[in-house]
Amino acid sequence: MKQNNDAPSPAEPVSAALIERWAVAYLERFPSSAANLRRVLLRRVRRREVEDEGPARAAIDTVVAKLRRLGAIDDVAYARGRARSRLRRGQSLRTIRAGLADKGVAAADMDAALAGIGDERCDLDLAAACAFARRRRLGPFRREEAEAPRELAAFARAGFTRAVAEAVLGCADDEAVQALLRGE
């Protein structure tokens, strides 16, 4: 059986060096905000059942600050990447903002990230609603006749406003959706 050399032995005390190794290993696998990384590291410390978390918390803050200085953690870039992928999947801005807030991204960082991906030619929420309709086969992308209230309810549950949902559902085909996105 292959042994992992990075895994600390159970007797290894929680130190700043160990916390830094945990942080780097986590960031190698997952993008993260600073607040989310703090939560992950604190959870690992608690799993070790450390009696006094004070020094570990201080070490976590030091490691997170160091990683921010080095550019390994950038909340705006994290939020921008996460928002882009969620918009492509058809999530509303409201849902995206809630998810980013849950990951500890500050409102100012969210605004900067969304402004960085904004396209003057297209409303982000409208583009996400079109992607949502395509993915769920609603409105102009449906195969058979459907009930309009059910489709409106699906948009509402996904976090889109009624006006956005009605605009997408009012399109007859994919060309009409493209025209709607262009603002025609």
N, CA, C and O atoms as a DFTB+ gen file, in Angstrom:
736 C
 N C O
     1  1       0.839      -1.181       0.000
     2  2       0.000       0.000       0.000
     3  2       0.884       1.244       0.000
     4  3       1.861       1.334       0.744
     5  1       0.519       2.196      -0.848
     6  2       1.288       3.422      -0.970
     7  2       1.001       4.329       0.220
     8  3      -0.152       4.511       0.611
     9  1       2.052       4.889       0.785
    10  2       1.896       5.762       1.946
    11  2       2.046       7.211       1.516
    12  3       2.931       7.550       0.732
    13  1       1.177       8.056       2.035
    14  2       1.199       9.482       1.733
    15  2       2.191      10.165       2.670
    16  3       1.995      10.172       3.885
    17  1       3.257      10.740       2.107
    18  2       4.284      11.390       2.923
    19  2       3.845      12.742       3.443
    20  3       4.395      13.231       4.430
    21  1       2.843      13.370       2.786
    22  2       2.370      14.676       3.226
    23  2       1.429      14.572       4.418
    24  3       1.233      15.553       5.136
    25  1       0.848      13.404       4.639
    26  2      -0.101      13.248       5.732
    27  2       0.656      13.253       7.057
    28  3       1.590      12.473       7.244
    29  1       0.260      14.125       7.968
    30  2       0.960      14.174       9.250
    31  2       0.603      12.954      10.103
    32  3      -0.484      12.388       9.985
    33  1       1.529      12.575      10.946
    34  2       1.223      11.477      11.855
    35  2       0.241      12.008      12.896
    36  3       0.218      13.207      13.173
    37  1      -0.571      11.120      13.476
    38  2      -1.554      11.584      14.444
    39  2      -0.936      12.320      15.634
    40  3      -1.599      13.142      16.266
    41  1       0.314      12.034      15.937
    42  2       0.955      12.654      17.094
    43  2       1.569      14.009      16.768
    44  3       1.965      14.741      17.676
    45  1       1.653      14.355      15.481
    46  2       2.274      15.625      15.115
    47  2       1.430      16.785      15.646
    48  3       0.233      16.865      15.370
    49  1       2.052      17.673      16.401
    50  2       1.280      18.794      16.959
    51  2       0.872      19.787      15.871
    52  3       1.543      19.930      14.849
    53  1      -0.232      20.459      16.117
    54  2      -0.710      21.473      15.186
    55  2       0.197      22.686      15.316
    56  3       0.272      23.315      16.371
    57  1       0.886      23.005      14.220
    58  2       1.813      24.136      14.211
    59  2       1.520      24.997      12.991
    60  3       0.723      24.627      12.130
    61  1       2.169      26.139      12.932
    62  2       1.991      27.028      11.786
    63  2       2.449      26.345      10.498
    64  3       1.832      26.523       9.448
    65  1       3.523      25.568      10.576
    66  2       4.024      24.865       9.390
    67  2       3.020      23.825       8.908
    68  3       2.805      23.677       7.705
    69  1       2.411      23.111       9.837
    70  2       1.407      22.114       9.476
    71  2       0.178      22.787       8.868
    72  3      -0.366      22.305       7.875
    73  1      -0.251      23.874       9.448
    74  2      -1.415      24.605       8.931
    75  2      -1.122      25.130       7.530
    76  3      -1.990      25.105       6.658
    77  1       0.102      25.604       7.317
    78  2       0.468      26.084       5.986
    79  2       0.459      24.937       4.977
    80  3       0.013      25.125       3.845
    81  1       0.935      23.773       5.356
    82  2       0.895      22.610       4.458
    83  2      -0.544      22.252       4.122
    84  3      -0.864      21.955       2.971
    85  1      -1.416      22.280       5.134
    86  2      -2.839      21.999       4.897
    87  2      -3.423      23.001       3.912
    88  3      -4.151      22.625       2.993
    89  1      -3.102      24.278       4.106
    90  2      -3.653      25.334       3.244
    91  2      -3.184      25.162       1.801
    92  3      -3.987      25.243       0.872
    93  1      -1.902      24.926       1.615
    94  2      -1.359      24.764       0.261
    95  2      -1.960      23.521      -0.402
    96  3      -2.311      23.555      -1.581
    97  1      -2.076      22.443       0.343
    98  2      -2.673      21.219      -0.214
    99  2      -4.125      21.462      -0.615
   100  3      -4.568      20.976      -1.656
   101  1      -4.858      22.199       0.190
   102  2      -6.258      22.497      -0.134
   103  2      -6.337      23.368      -1.382
   104  3      -7.146      23.103      -2.271
   105  1      -5.504      24.405      -1.456
   106  2      -5.538      25.314      -2.598
   107  2      -5.046      24.654      -3.892
   108  3      -5.402      25.097      -4.983
   109  1      -4.237      23.608      -3.778
   110  2      -3.835      22.868      -4.970
   111  2      -5.014      22.123      -5.577
   112  3      -5.048      21.879      -6.783
   113  1      -5.969      21.767      -4.749
   114  2      -7.125      21.002      -5.231
   115  2      -8.340      21.854      -5.530
   116  3      -9.095      21.544      -6.452
   117  1      -8.551      22.926      -4.768
   118  2      -9.773      23.711      -4.889
   119  2      -9.467      25.202      -4.883
   120  3      -8.596      25.655      -4.141
   121  1     -10.181      25.968      -5.710
   122  2     -10.094      27.422      -5.542
   123  2     -10.860      27.796      -4.283
   124  3     -11.805      27.102      -3.908
   125  1     -10.472      28.871      -3.630
   126  2     -11.125      29.210      -2.373
   127  2     -11.018      30.699      -2.089
   128  3     -10.101      31.384      -2.541
   129  1     -11.986      31.167      -1.327
   130  2     -11.900      32.523      -0.793
   131  2     -11.130      32.448       0.520
   132  3     -10.922      31.365       1.068
   133  1     -10.714      33.593       1.011
   134  2      -9.956      33.628       2.264
   135  2     -10.801      33.116       3.425
   136  3     -10.319      32.335       4.247
   137  1     -12.053      33.549       3.498
   138  2     -12.920      33.130       4.604
   139  2     -13.197      31.634       4.546
   140  3     -13.234      30.969       5.581
   141  1     -13.390      31.101       3.348
   142  2     -13.638      29.669       3.215
   143  2     -12.401      28.868       3.631
   144  3     -12.521      27.839       4.295
   145  1     -11.222      29.337       3.243
   146  2      -9.990      28.647       3.637
   147  2      -9.837      28.661       5.151
   148  3      -9.427      27.665       5.746
   149  1     -10.167      29.789       5.775
   150  2     -10.115      29.855       7.248
   151  2     -11.023      28.783       7.859
   152  3     -10.623      28.082       8.788
   153  1     -12.245      28.661       7.335
   154  2     -13.190      27.664       7.864
   155  2     -12.662      26.247       7.701
   156  3     -12.757      25.427       8.614
   157  1     -12.100      25.968       6.518
   158  2     -11.569      24.629       6.251
   159  2     -10.431      24.306       7.215
   160  3     -10.386      23.216       7.784
   161  1      -9.512      25.254       7.398
   162  2      -8.357      25.015       8.281
   163  2      -8.795      24.874       9.732
   164  3      -8.270      24.031      10.461
   165  1      -9.750      25.691      10.153
   166  2     -10.246      25.588      11.524
   167  2     -10.940      24.252      11.758
   168  3     -10.824      23.671      12.837
   169  1     -11.652      23.772      10.764
   170  2     -12.299      22.463      10.867
   171  2     -11.257      21.360      11.031
   172  3     -11.454      20.423      11.805
   173  1     -10.145      21.474      10.297
   174  2      -9.076      20.475      10.431
   175  2      -8.443      20.522      11.815
   176  3      -8.121      19.485      12.395
   177  1      -8.267      21.734      12.341
   178  2      -7.711      21.870      13.696
   179  2      -8.659      21.228      14.700
   180  3      -8.224      20.508      15.599
   181  1      -9.948      21.486      14.550
   182  2     -10.938      20.937      15.498
   183  2     -10.997      19.420      15.432
   184  3     -11.248      18.765      16.443
   185  1     -10.769      18.852      14.244
   186  2     -10.741      17.391      14.140
   187  2      -9.597      16.799      14.946
   188  3      -9.670      15.650      15.384
   189  1      -8.541      17.578      15.143
   190  2      -7.405      17.131      15.947
   191  2      -7.689      17.246      17.442
   192  3      -6.884      16.816      18.267
   193  1      -8.832      17.826      17.787
   194  2      -9.249      17.991      19.180
   195  2      -8.191      18.736      19.997
   196  3      -7.791      18.301      21.077
   197  1      -7.757      19.857      19.457
   198  2      -6.782      20.714      20.136
   199  2      -7.491      21.386      21.306
   200  3      -8.596      21.908      21.155
   201  1      -6.849      21.370      22.470
   202  2      -7.481      21.939      23.661
   203  2      -7.605      23.451      23.583
   204  3      -8.650      24.001      23.931
   205  1      -6.561      24.132      23.133
   206  2      -6.585      25.584      23.044
   207  2      -6.457      25.971      21.569
   208  3      -5.398      25.813      20.963
   209  1      -7.557      26.481      21.004
   210  2      -7.570      26.837      19.582
   211  2      -6.953      28.210      19.313
   212  3      -6.711      28.552      18.155
   213  1      -6.699      28.985      20.332
   214  2      -6.183      30.344      20.159
   215  2      -4.930      30.422      19.309
   216  3      -4.916      31.168      18.330
   217  1      -3.868      29.681      19.641
   218  2      -2.655      29.736      18.823
   219  2      -2.893      29.233      17.392
   220  3      -2.309      29.750      16.439
   221  1      -3.747      28.232      17.255
   222  2      -4.047      27.705      15.921
   223  2      -4.791      28.753      15.094
   224  3      -4.510      28.914      13.906
   225  1      -5.733      29.466      15.704
   226  2      -6.461      30.530      14.998
   227  2      -5.493      31.631      14.540
   228  3      -5.590      32.134      13.420
   229  1      -4.566      31.988      15.423
   230  2      -3.578      33.014      15.060
   231  2      -2.716      32.526      13.898
   232  3      -2.409      33.291      12.984
   233  1      -2.326      31.250      13.933
   234  2      -1.510      30.688      12.852
   235  2      -2.312      30.652      11.542
   236  3      -1.762      30.907      10.471
   237  1      -3.587      30.340      11.629
   238  2      -4.444      30.324      10.438
   239  2      -4.515      31.721       9.833
   240  3      -4.383      31.881       8.619
   241  1      -4.724      32.730      10.672
   242  2      -4.783      34.109      10.173
   243  2      -3.469      34.515       9.513
   244  3      -3.469      35.186       8.481
   245  1      -2.364      34.111      10.104
   246  2      -1.048      34.433       9.545
   247  2      -0.853      33.756       8.189
   248  3      -0.365      34.376       7.244
   249  1      -1.237      32.484       8.098
   250  2      -1.078      31.738       6.849
   251  2      -1.967      32.330       5.756
   252  3      -1.523      32.500       4.620
   253  1      -3.211      32.643       6.093
   254  2      -4.127      33.220       5.107
   255  2      -3.608      34.578       4.629
   256  3      -3.674      34.879       3.437
   257  1      -3.094      35.398       5.547
   258  2      -2.538      36.692       5.165
   259  2      -1.326      36.517       4.248
   260  3      -1.165      37.259       3.278
   261  1      -0.491      35.553       4.552
   262  2       0.691      35.285       3.724
   263  2       0.271      34.836       2.324
   264  3       0.829      35.292       1.326
   265  1      -0.707      33.948       2.260
   266  2      -1.167      33.458       0.958
   267  2      -1.842      34.565       0.143
   268  3      -1.778      34.570      -1.086
   269  1      -2.486      35.493       0.838
   270  2      -3.070      36.652       0.140
   271  2      -1.964      37.530      -0.441
   272  3      -2.052      37.968      -1.588
   273  1      -0.922      37.787       0.354
   274  2       0.201      38.613      -0.117
   275  2       0.867      37.980      -1.331
   276  3       1.259      38.680      -2.264
   277  1       0.995      36.661      -1.318
   278  2       1.643      35.945      -2.414
   279  2       0.738      35.805      -3.644
   280  3       1.202      35.421      -4.717
   281  1      -0.547      36.117      -3.485
   282  2      -1.481      36.027      -4.609
   283  2      -2.123      34.668      -4.784
   284  3      -2.822      34.439      -5.771
   285  1      -1.901      33.768      -3.853
   286  2      -2.521      32.449      -3.942
   287  2      -4.012      32.504      -3.618
   288  3      -4.777      31.638      -4.041
   289  1      -4.416      33.516      -2.872
   290  2      -5.824      33.735      -2.559
   291  2      -6.189      35.133      -3.044
   292  3      -5.586      36.127      -2.639
   293  1      -7.181      35.186      -3.912
   294  2      -7.691      36.454      -4.424
   295  2      -9.209      36.316      -4.486
   296  3      -9.738      35.634      -5.363
   297  1      -9.904      36.960      -3.560
   298  2     -11.349      36.800      -3.477
   299  2     -12.071      37.303      -4.712
   300  3     -13.079      36.721      -5.111
   301  1     -11.581      38.369      -5.328
   302  2     -12.233      38.902      -6.532
   303  2     -12.081      37.909      -7.691
   304  3     -13.048      37.632      -8.402
   305  1     -10.891      37.385      -7.876
   306  2     -10.667      36.411      -8.950
   307  2     -11.470      35.132      -8.693
   308  3     -12.038      34.553      -9.619
   309  1     -11.512      34.702      -7.442
   310  2     -12.306      33.521      -7.078
   311  2     -13.775      33.758      -7.405
   312  3     -14.426      32.908      -8.012
   313  1     -14.297      34.924      -6.997
   314  2     -15.706      35.241      -7.235
   315  2     -15.982      35.363      -8.730
   316  3     -17.033      34.925      -9.199
   317  1     -15.059      35.948      -9.479
   318  2     -15.242      36.094     -10.927
   319  2     -15.325      34.732     -11.602
   320  3     -16.206      34.499     -12.430
   321  1     -14.420      33.841     -11.252
   322  2     -14.426      32.504     -11.854
   323  2     -15.665      31.715     -11.494
   324  3     -16.261      31.050     -12.341
   325  1     -16.044      31.793     -10.243
   326  2     -17.233      31.070      -9.788
   327  2     -18.494      31.645     -10.429
   328  3     -19.391      30.897     -10.818
   329  1     -18.566      32.970     -10.539
   330  2     -19.741      33.600     -11.151
   331  2     -19.830      33.256     -12.633
   332  3     -20.917      32.973     -13.138
   333  1     -18.705      33.277     -13.330
   334  2     -18.718      32.919     -14.756
   335  2     -19.258      31.511     -14.973
   336  3     -20.124      31.296     -15.821
   337  1     -18.753      30.567     -14.218
   338  2     -19.199      29.188     -14.412
   339  2     -20.672      29.029     -14.042
   340  3     -21.403      28.300     -14.713
   341  1     -21.107      29.697     -12.992
   342  2     -22.520      29.604     -12.589
   343  2     -23.437      30.287     -13.597
   344  3     -24.540      29.802     -13.852
   345  1     -23.002      31.403     -14.173
   346  2     -23.809      32.066     -15.201
   347  2     -23.945      31.175     -16.434
   348  3     -25.018      31.091     -17.030
   349  1     -22.862      30.517     -16.808
   350  2     -22.931      29.599     -17.959
   351  2     -23.905      28.466     -17.705
   352  3     -24.568      27.992     -18.626
   353  1     -23.992      28.030     -16.450
   354  2     -24.912      26.950     -16.097
   355  2     -26.350      27.436     -15.948
   356  3     -27.266      26.629     -15.790
   357  1     -26.552      28.757     -15.997
   358  2     -27.900      29.290     -15.951
   359  2     -28.390      29.646     -14.566
   360  3     -29.594      29.601     -14.314
   361  1     -27.498      29.997     -13.665
   362  2     -27.926      30.428     -12.337
   363  2     -28.125      31.935     -12.334
   364  3     -27.389      32.677     -12.984
   365  1     -29.134      32.372     -11.590
   366  2     -29.436      33.801     -11.514
   367  2     -28.374      34.522     -10.688
   368  3     -27.666      33.915      -9.885
   369  1     -28.284      35.829     -10.907
   370  2     -27.336      36.639     -10.136
   371  2     -27.641      36.567      -8.650
   372  3     -26.727      36.558      -7.825
   373  1     -28.914      36.516      -8.308
   374  2     -29.319      36.422      -6.905
   375  2     -28.772      35.134      -6.272
   376  3     -28.254      35.157      -5.155
   377  1     -28.889      34.032      -6.981
   378  2     -28.383      32.748      -6.486
   379  2     -26.863      32.763      -6.401
   380  3     -26.284      32.242      -5.448
   381  1     -26.225      33.358      -7.391
   382  2     -24.761      33.427      -7.404
   383  2     -24.261      34.260      -6.233
   384  3     -23.320      33.868      -5.543
   385  1     -24.891      35.409      -6.008
   386  2     -24.496      36.266      -4.885
   387  2     -24.657      35.531      -3.548
   388  3     -23.798      35.635      -2.673
   389  1     -25.748      34.797      -3.399
   390  2     -25.970      34.054      -2.156
   391  2     -24.896      32.986      -1.964
   392  3     -24.405      32.787      -0.852
   393  1     -24.535      32.305      -3.038
   394  2     -23.495      31.287      -2.954
   395  2     -22.137      31.869      -2.616
   396  3     -21.382      31.289      -1.835
   397  1     -21.828      33.013      -3.202
   398  2     -20.546      33.663      -2.905
   399  2     -20.515      34.180      -1.470
   400  3     -19.488      34.093      -0.797
   401  1     -21.632      34.714      -1.008
   402  2     -21.699      35.175       0.386
   403  2     -21.516      33.994       1.332
   404  3     -20.890      34.126       2.384
   405  1     -22.059      32.849       0.958
   406  2     -21.903      31.643       1.781
   407  2     -20.437      31.209       1.856
   408  3     -20.010      30.627       2.854
   409  1     -19.673      31.492       0.808
   410  2     -18.249      31.159       0.795
   411  2     -17.398      32.241       1.438
   412  3     -16.173      32.123       1.482
   413  1     -18.044      33.309       1.944
   414  2     -17.316      34.339       2.673
   415  2     -16.775      35.470       1.823
   416  3     -15.904      36.213       2.275
   417  1     -17.266      35.621       0.610
   418  2     -16.803      36.706      -0.251
   419  2     -17.557      37.977       0.130
   420  3     -18.783      37.965       0.232
   421  1     -16.840      39.053       0.338
   422  2     -17.448      40.331       0.728
   423  2     -18.251      40.912      -0.436
   424  3     -17.978      40.619      -1.600
   425  1     -19.238      41.735      -0.106
   426  2     -20.112      42.335      -1.121
   427  2     -19.321      43.177      -2.114
   428  3     -19.608      43.154      -3.311
   429  1     -18.335      43.915      -1.631
   430  2     -17.521      44.742      -2.531
   431  2     -16.742      43.870      -3.517
   432  3     -16.607      44.226      -4.688
   433  1     -16.233      42.733      -3.050
   434  2     -15.516      41.817      -3.941
   435  2     -16.457      41.199      -4.965
   436  3     -16.081      40.996      -6.120
   437  1     -17.692      40.898      -4.538
   438  2     -18.692      40.371      -5.477
   439  2     -18.992      41.387      -6.563
   440  3     -19.040      41.052      -7.747
   441  1     -19.194      42.640      -6.147
   442  2     -19.500      43.696      -7.118
   443  2     -18.356      43.864      -8.113
   444  3     -18.591      44.005      -9.313
   445  1     -17.128      43.850      -7.620
   446  2     -15.964      43.980      -8.502
   447  2     -15.871      42.799      -9.467
   448  3     -15.535      42.977     -10.638
   449  1     -16.165      41.606      -8.980
   450  2     -16.098      40.418      -9.825
   451  2     -17.171      40.449     -10.900
   452  3     -16.900      40.150     -12.063
   453  1     -18.385      40.809     -10.517
   454  2     -19.476      40.840     -11.487
   455  2     -19.290      41.973     -12.490
   456  3     -19.675      41.842     -13.652
   457  1     -18.706      43.079     -12.051
   458  2     -18.421      44.174     -12.989
   459  2     -17.341      43.749     -13.970
   460  3     -17.341      44.180     -15.123
   461  1     -16.428      42.911     -13.522
   462  2     -15.350      42.438     -14.384
   463  2     -15.814      41.481     -15.465
   464  3     -15.158      41.363     -16.499
   465  1     -16.930      40.794     -15.253
   466  2     -17.423      39.869     -16.271
   467  2     -18.607      40.436     -17.023
   468  3     -19.090      39.829     -17.980
   469  1     -19.076      41.594     -16.598
   470  2     -20.223      42.206     -17.248
   471  2     -19.927      42.582     -18.683
   472  3     -18.818      42.996     -19.021
   473  1     -20.923      42.433     -19.509
   474  2     -20.826      42.773     -20.918
   475  2     -21.832      43.879     -21.182
   476  3     -23.022      43.716     -20.912
   477  1     -21.368      44.991     -21.700
   478  2     -22.266      46.124     -21.920
   479  2     -23.392      45.769     -22.877
   480  3     -24.464      46.370     -22.815
   481  1     -23.168      44.809     -23.756
   482  2     -24.171      44.461     -24.758
   483  2     -25.250      43.546     -24.187
   484  3     -26.285      43.361     -24.826
   485  1     -25.042      42.971     -23.010
   486  2     -25.950      41.935     -22.545
   487  2     -26.152      42.008     -21.031
   488  3     -25.206      42.234     -20.277
   489  1     -27.377      41.818     -20.608
   490  2     -27.704      41.738     -19.188
   491  2     -27.308      40.346     -18.688
   492  3     -27.735      39.342     -19.259
   493  1     -26.503      40.279     -17.637
   494  2     -26.016      38.987     -17.136
   495  2     -27.151      38.070     -16.704
   496  3     -27.130      36.872     -16.986
   497  1     -28.147      38.638     -16.013
   498  2     -29.253      37.814     -15.536
   499  2     -30.068      37.279     -16.714
   500  3     -30.539      36.142     -16.674
   501  1     -30.234      38.077     -17.742
   502  2     -30.971      37.637     -18.929
   503  2     -30.212      36.523     -19.646
   504  3     -30.815      35.542     -20.082
   505  1     -28.905      36.668     -19.768
   506  2     -28.088      35.622     -20.395
   507  2     -28.148      34.332     -19.591
   508  3     -28.225      33.244     -20.162
   509  1     -28.112      34.450     -18.259
   510  2     -28.208      33.262     -17.409
   511  2     -29.581      32.619     -17.544
   512  3     -29.692      31.393     -17.548
   513  1     -30.631      33.437     -17.655
   514  2     -31.987      32.900     -17.819
   515  2     -32.117      32.147     -19.142
   516  3     -32.797      31.123     -19.209
   517  1     -31.477      32.644     -20.179
   518  2     -31.497      31.944     -21.471
   519  2     -30.771      30.600     -21.364
   520  3     -31.233      29.592     -21.900
   521  1     -29.642      30.595     -20.675
   522  2     -28.907      29.339     -20.462
   523  2     -29.736      28.371     -19.627
   524  3     -29.748      27.169     -19.893
   525  1     -30.430      28.895     -18.616
   526  2     -31.302      28.069     -17.781
   527  2     -32.421      27.458     -18.625
   528  3     -32.717      26.269     -18.500
   529  1     -33.039      28.267     -19.479
   530  2     -34.128      27.778     -20.328
   531  2     -33.619      26.707     -21.289
   532  3     -34.298      25.707     -21.522
   533  1     -32.440      26.911     -21.840
   534  2     -31.875      25.922     -22.762
   535  2     -31.579      24.617     -22.023
   536  3     -31.887      23.531     -22.515
   537  1     -30.980      24.734     -20.843
   538  2     -30.615      23.532     -20.081
   539  2     -31.836      22.759     -19.618
   540  3     -31.840      21.528     -19.637
   541  1     -32.880      23.478     -19.201
   542  2     -34.099      22.829     -18.696
   543  2     -35.143      22.596     -19.782
   544  3     -36.211      22.044     -19.514
   545  1     -34.835      23.016     -21.006
   546  2     -35.745      22.882     -22.147
   547  2     -37.089      23.567     -21.868
   548  3     -38.158      22.963     -21.953
   549  1     -36.980      24.844     -21.535
   550  2     -38.154      25.666     -21.264
   551  2     -38.312      26.703     -22.370
   552  3     -37.366      26.988     -23.104
   553  1     -39.507      27.261     -22.484
   554  2     -39.760      28.343     -23.431
   555  2     -39.438      27.944     -24.849
   556  3     -39.969      26.946     -25.337
   557  1     -38.588      28.687     -25.528
   558  2     -38.302      28.409     -26.937
   559  2     -37.540      27.095     -27.163
   560  3     -37.403      26.659     -28.306
   561  1     -37.056      26.477     -26.122
   562  2     -36.275      25.247     -26.254
   563  2     -37.082      23.998     -25.908
   564  3     -36.539      22.893     -25.922
   565  1     -38.363      24.156     -25.600
   566  2     -39.164      22.987     -25.219
   567  2     -39.493      22.139     -26.435
   568  3     -39.522      22.620     -27.568
   569  1     -39.735      20.879     -26.170
   570  2     -40.035      19.937     -27.251
   571  2     -41.538      19.816     -27.485
   572  3     -41.975      19.675     -28.628
   573  1     -42.319      19.867     -26.434
   574  2     -43.771      19.789     -26.586
   575  2     -44.415      20.945     -25.840
   576  3     -43.736      21.699     -25.143
   577  1     -45.696      21.079     -25.986
   578  2     -46.424      22.176     -25.351
   579  2     -46.326      22.048     -23.832
   580  3     -46.395      20.944     -23.290
   581  1     -46.168      23.159     -23.163
   582  2     -46.048      23.165     -21.704
   583  2     -46.948      24.253     -21.134
   584  3     -47.415      25.143     -21.845
   585  1     -47.174      24.154     -19.845
   586  2     -47.994      25.145     -19.159
   587  2     -47.117      26.328     -18.752
   588  3     -46.085      26.159     -18.102
   589  1     -47.545      27.519     -19.144
   590  2     -46.771      28.731     -18.838
   591  2     -46.585      28.946     -17.339
   592  3     -45.487      29.327     -16.931
   593  1     -47.597      28.724     -16.490
   594  2     -47.372      28.920     -15.052
   595  2     -46.285      28.007     -14.473
   596  3     -45.535      28.405     -13.583
   597  1     -46.215      26.792     -14.987
   598  2     -45.175      25.871     -14.499
   599  2     -43.783      26.358     -14.892
   600  3     -42.839      26.273     -14.106
   601  1     -43.671      26.864     -16.106
   602  2     -42.374      27.364     -16.551
   603  2     -41.990      28.627     -15.787
   604  3     -40.827      28.792     -15.418
   605  1     -42.943      29.514     -15.544
   606  2     -42.666      30.710     -14.736
   607  2     -42.226      30.317     -13.329
   608  3     -41.327      30.932     -12.757
   609  1     -42.865      29.292     -12.780
   610  2     -42.505      28.827     -11.433
   611  2     -41.080      28.285     -11.407
   612  3     -40.353      28.490     -10.435
   613  1     -40.678      27.591     -12.475
   614  2     -39.301      27.061     -12.534
   615  2     -38.296      28.213     -12.537
   616  3     -37.266      28.141     -11.867
   617  1     -38.592      29.273     -13.288
   618  2     -37.706      30.447     -13.299
   619  2     -37.674      31.113     -11.924
   620  3     -36.615      31.531     -11.455
   621  1     -38.832      31.209     -11.287
   622  2     -38.897      31.844      -9.963
   623  2     -38.085      31.047      -8.942
   624  3     -37.358      31.630      -8.138
   625  1     -38.204      29.731      -8.972
   626  2     -37.439      28.896      -8.034
   627  2     -35.937      29.037      -8.270
   628  3     -35.137      28.903      -7.344
   629  1     -35.567      29.307      -9.513
   630  2     -34.147      29.476      -9.837
   631  2     -33.638      30.873      -9.489
   632  3     -32.441      31.137      -9.601
   633  1     -34.536      31.776      -9.066
   634  2     -34.113      33.093      -8.615
   635  2     -34.226      34.203      -9.644
   636  3     -33.712      35.299      -9.422
   637  1     -34.887      33.946     -10.761
   638  2     -35.045      34.971     -11.791
   639  2     -36.308      35.779     -11.539
   640  3     -37.281      35.272     -10.980
   641  1     -36.287      37.040     -11.957
   642  2     -37.461      37.889     -11.808
   643  2     -38.510      37.499     -12.841
   644  3     -38.205      36.849     -13.841
   645  1     -39.726      37.897     -12.589
   646  2     -40.814      37.580     -13.516
   647  2     -40.571      38.236     -14.877
   648  3     -40.829      37.624     -15.913
   649  1     -40.082      39.463     -14.879
   650  2     -39.844      40.160     -16.144
   651  2     -38.824      39.418     -17.002
   652  3     -39.016      39.280     -18.210
   653  1     -37.753      38.944     -16.395
   654  2     -36.731      38.201     -17.134
   655  2     -37.317      36.890     -17.647
   656  3     -37.105      36.523     -18.803
   657  1     -38.051      36.187     -16.795
   658  2     -38.656      34.915     -17.196
   659  2     -39.632      35.114     -18.355
   660  3     -39.617      34.346     -19.317
   661  1     -40.471      36.130     -18.271
   662  2     -41.439      36.377     -19.345
   663  2     -40.745      36.774     -20.642
   664  3     -41.207      36.415     -21.725
   665  1     -39.648      37.507     -20.546
   666  2     -38.912      37.885     -21.751
   667  2     -38.365      36.646     -22.453
   668  3     -38.453      36.541     -23.677
   669  1     -37.806      35.714     -21.699
   670  2     -37.246      34.497     -22.293
   671  2     -38.367      33.597     -22.802
   672  3     -38.271      33.053     -23.901
   673  1     -39.419      33.437     -22.020
   674  2     -40.519      32.575     -22.425
   675  2     -41.283      33.149     -23.621
   676  3     -41.951      32.407     -24.341
   677  1     -41.189      34.447     -23.836
   678  2     -41.859      35.075     -24.968
   679  2     -41.150      34.870     -26.294
   680  3     -41.698      35.209     -27.343
   681  1     -39.964      34.333     -26.270
   682  2     -39.212      34.084     -27.506
   683  2     -39.764      32.841     -28.199
   684  3     -40.132      31.861     -27.552
   685  1     -39.811      32.904     -29.520
   686  2     -40.365      31.790     -30.291
   687  2     -39.325      30.716     -30.607
   688  3     -39.646      29.529     -30.662
   689  1     -38.080      31.140     -30.813
   690  2     -37.041      30.180     -31.177
   691  2     -35.668      30.708     -30.748
   692  3     -35.555      31.752     -30.106
   693  1     -34.641      29.960     -31.120
   694  2     -33.283      30.324     -30.706
   695  2     -32.841      31.665     -31.306
   696  3     -32.115      32.416     -30.653
   697  1     -33.260      31.973     -32.516
   698  2     -32.902      33.262     -33.128
   699  2     -33.502      34.409     -32.328
   700  3     -32.865      35.448     -32.151
   701  1     -34.737      34.222     -31.841
   702  2     -35.383      35.263     -31.032
   703  2     -34.642      35.445     -29.710
   704  3     -34.534      36.563     -29.207
   705  1     -34.134      34.354     -29.150
   706  2     -33.355      34.431     -27.909
   707  2     -32.078      35.220     -28.157
   708  3     -31.708      36.074     -27.352
   709  1     -31.403      34.939     -29.269
   710  2     -30.163      35.651     -29.603
   711  2     -30.440      37.141     -29.812
   712  3     -29.652      37.988     -29.392
   713  1     -31.551      37.452     -30.457
   714  2     -31.935      38.858     -30.654
   715  2     -32.221      39.527     -29.309
   716  3     -31.859      40.684     -29.094
   717  1     -32.869      38.798     -28.413
   718  2     -33.161      39.333     -27.074
   719  2     -31.855      39.640     -26.337
   720  3     -31.744      40.671     -25.674
   721  1     -30.886      38.761     -26.449
   722  2     -29.596      38.963     -25.789
   723  2     -28.842      40.152     -26.387
   724  3     -28.116      40.847     -25.675
   725  1     -29.007      40.385     -27.673
   726  2     -28.362      41.525     -28.327
   727  2     -29.086      42.837     -28.030
   728  3     -28.560      43.916     -28.303
   729  1     -30.296      42.742     -27.471
   730  2     -31.060      43.931     -27.129
   731  2     -31.903      44.453     -28.272
   732  3     -32.297      45.619     -28.272
   733  1     -32.178      43.626     -29.220
   734  2     -32.973      44.034     -30.388
   735  2     -34.462      43.896     -30.127
   736  3     -35.273      44.196     -31.003
